[in-house]
Amino acid sequence: MLQFFIQAGAVTEEYKNAALTQLDEDLQTLIEKQSAAIVTNSPTKQFIDAVSNMLALGIIFTKKTDGTGTDESNRKTWVGFHDNVNYYFLVGENTGGVYVSTKNYLRQHDIVFDIQAKELYRRLVDEGIITETENGRYSRVKTIGGKSYRVLVIPKAVFESGKSTDEDLDDSIFE
């Protein structure tokens, strides 16, 4: 099109070159923004941010592993246990757990969270947030109060720092 404008005398060769340079710069900016959006909206980041928000808002709660503390059953959903260092989120067929709570929470905020639980856990391992256990499992058995639970162990620092593995978090999607 610019070549036609040059032949018609509507623009100069210099204008064409400047327009093409600007087009390349704009295209590069769009590519960078799209790449940043993909990283920002990673499922692991969405998960960490959603769980942080749900804990802060009291939508979900965990019980202390030592059995002390107040009864928080007036809150909506019990998703596991905690100690001074870790959260122990329940996983398994009979517990909706933190994964289902996250999916529901994000759905209520019109955010698509279309990753399966095992894939999410694999990505959490890949990003160093959790560690893989025996036989390639992402959860482990923890005995609490004489009862065994299959749990996903995530350090509390991941949620309390407000930082997942991504450098810049944008919590505006939850406002």
C-alpha positions as CSV (number, residue, x, y, z in Angstrom):
1,M,0.0,0.0,0.0
2,L,2.8,2.4,0.8
3,Q,4.5,1.6,-2.5
4,F,1.2,2.6,-4.3
5,F,1.2,5.9,-2.3
6,I,4.7,6.6,-3.4
7,Q,3.9,6.0,-7.0
8,A,0.8,8.2,-6.7
9,G,3.0,10.9,-5.1
10,A,1.0,10.9,-1.9
11,V,4.1,10.0,0.3
12,T,7.8,10.1,0.0
13,E,10.3,7.2,0.3
14,E,11.4,8.6,3.6
15,Y,7.9,8.6,5.0
16,K,7.5,4.9,3.8
17,N,10.7,3.9,5.6
18,A,9.6,5.8,8.8
19,A,6.2,4.2,8.7
20,L,7.7,0.7,8.3
21,T,10.1,1.3,11.1
22,Q,7.2,2.4,13.4
23,L,5.2,-0.6,12.3
24,D,8.0,-2.9,13.3
25,E,8.4,-1.2,16.7
26,D,4.6,-1.4,17.4
27,L,4.6,-5.0,16.4
28,Q,7.5,-5.8,18.7
29,T,5.7,-3.9,21.6
30,L,2.6,-6.0,21.1
31,I,4.5,-9.2,21.0
32,E,6.2,-8.3,24.3
33,K,2.9,-7.3,25.9
34,Q,1.3,-10.6,24.8
35,S,4.2,-12.6,26.2
36,A,4.0,-10.8,29.5
37,A,0.3,-11.4,29.7
38,I,0.8,-15.1,29.1
39,V,3.3,-15.3,32.0
40,T,1.2,-13.1,34.3
41,N,-1.8,-15.3,33.7
42,S,0.0,-18.6,34.3
43,P,-2.1,-21.2,36.0
44,T,0.3,-21.5,38.9
45,K,0.2,-17.7,39.5
46,Q,-3.6,-17.8,39.3
47,F,-3.6,-20.6,41.8
48,I,-1.2,-18.9,44.3
49,D,-3.0,-15.5,44.0
50,A,-6.5,-17.1,44.3
51,V,-5.5,-19.2,47.4
52,S,-3.9,-16.1,49.0
53,N,-7.0,-14.1,48.4
54,M,-9.4,-16.8,49.6
55,L,-7.3,-17.3,52.8
56,A,-7.3,-13.5,53.4
57,L,-11.0,-13.2,52.8
58,G,-11.9,-16.2,54.9
59,I,-13.5,-18.1,52.0
60,I,-11.3,-21.1,52.8
61,F,-9.5,-22.0,56.1
62,T,-7.0,-24.4,57.4
63,K,-6.8,-25.9,60.9
64,K,-3.6,-26.0,63.0
65,T,-1.8,-29.3,62.8
66,D,-1.4,-29.4,66.6
67,G,-5.1,-29.0,67.2
68,T,-4.8,-25.7,69.0
69,G,-6.6,-22.5,68.0
70,T,-10.2,-21.4,67.5
71,D,-12.8,-23.3,65.6
72,E,-13.1,-21.6,62.2
73,S,-15.9,-23.8,60.9
74,N,-18.1,-20.7,60.5
75,R,-16.0,-20.0,57.5
76,K,-17.0,-21.4,54.2
77,T,-14.6,-24.3,53.2
78,W,-12.0,-26.2,55.2
79,V,-9.2,-27.1,52.8
80,G,-6.5,-28.6,55.1
81,F,-4.0,-27.8,57.9
82,H,-1.1,-25.5,58.6
83,D,1.8,-25.2,60.9
84,N,4.4,-22.4,61.3
85,V,6.1,-23.3,58.0
86,N,3.7,-25.1,55.6
87,Y,0.1,-25.4,54.5
88,Y,-1.1,-29.0,54.0
89,F,-3.9,-28.8,51.5
90,L,-6.2,-31.8,51.3
91,V,-6.3,-33.7,48.0
92,G,-8.2,-36.7,46.9
93,E,-11.4,-38.0,45.4
94,N,-13.6,-37.3,48.4
95,T,-12.4,-33.8,49.2
96,G,-13.0,-30.8,47.0
97,G,-10.0,-29.3,48.5
98,V,-8.1,-26.2,47.5
99,Y,-8.1,-27.1,43.8
100,V,-11.9,-27.1,43.5
101,S,-12.2,-24.0,45.7
102,T,-9.7,-22.2,43.5
103,K,-11.6,-23.2,40.3
104,N,-14.9,-22.0,41.8
105,Y,-13.4,-18.8,43.1
106,L,-11.9,-17.9,39.8
107,R,-15.1,-18.9,37.9
108,Q,-17.0,-16.4,40.2
109,H,-14.6,-13.7,39.0
110,D,-15.1,-14.7,35.3
111,I,-11.5,-16.1,35.1
112,V,-11.0,-19.3,33.1
113,F,-8.9,-21.8,35.1
114,D,-9.0,-24.8,32.7
115,I,-6.0,-26.7,34.0
116,Q,-6.5,-30.2,35.5
117,A,-5.3,-30.7,39.1
118,K,-2.4,-33.1,38.2
119,E,-1.1,-30.7,35.6
120,L,-1.3,-27.8,38.0
121,Y,0.6,-29.8,40.6
122,R,3.2,-30.8,38.0
123,R,3.7,-27.2,37.1
124,L,4.1,-26.3,40.8
125,V,6.9,-28.9,41.0
126,D,8.5,-27.5,37.8
127,E,8.5,-24.0,39.4
128,G,9.9,-25.2,42.7
129,I,6.9,-24.4,44.8
130,I,6.3,-28.0,45.8
131,T,8.4,-31.1,45.6
132,E,7.5,-34.4,44.0
133,T,7.2,-37.3,46.4
134,E,7.5,-41.1,46.0
135,N,6.3,-42.8,42.8
136,G,5.9,-39.4,41.0
137,R,3.1,-38.2,43.3
138,Y,2.6,-34.6,44.0
139,S,1.0,-35.2,47.4
140,R,2.1,-37.0,50.5
141,V,0.4,-38.7,53.4
142,K,0.5,-36.8,56.7
143,T,-0.8,-38.0,60.0
144,I,-2.5,-35.3,62.0
145,G,-4.3,-36.0,65.2
146,G,-3.9,-39.7,64.7
147,K,-5.6,-39.6,61.3
148,S,-3.9,-39.9,57.9
149,Y,-4.6,-37.4,55.2
150,R,-3.2,-37.1,51.6
151,V,-2.0,-33.5,51.3
152,L,-0.3,-31.1,49.0
153,V,2.5,-29.4,51.0
154,I,3.1,-25.7,50.1
155,P,5.3,-23.4,52.1
156,K,3.4,-20.6,53.8
157,A,6.0,-18.1,52.6
158,V,4.7,-18.6,49.0
159,F,1.3,-17.1,50.1
160,E,2.4,-14.7,52.8
161,S,5.0,-12.9,50.7
162,G,2.4,-12.3,48.0
163,K,4.8,-13.6,45.5
164,S,4.6,-16.6,43.3
165,T,7.4,-17.6,41.0
166,D,6.6,-14.7,38.7
167,E,8.5,-11.5,39.4
168,D,5.6,-9.0,39.1
169,L,2.2,-10.0,40.4
170,D,-1.0,-8.2,39.4
171,D,-3.7,-8.8,42.0
172,S,-6.1,-6.4,40.2
173,I,-7.9,-9.4,38.6
174,F,-9.3,-10.1,42.1
175,E,-10.6,-6.6,42.9
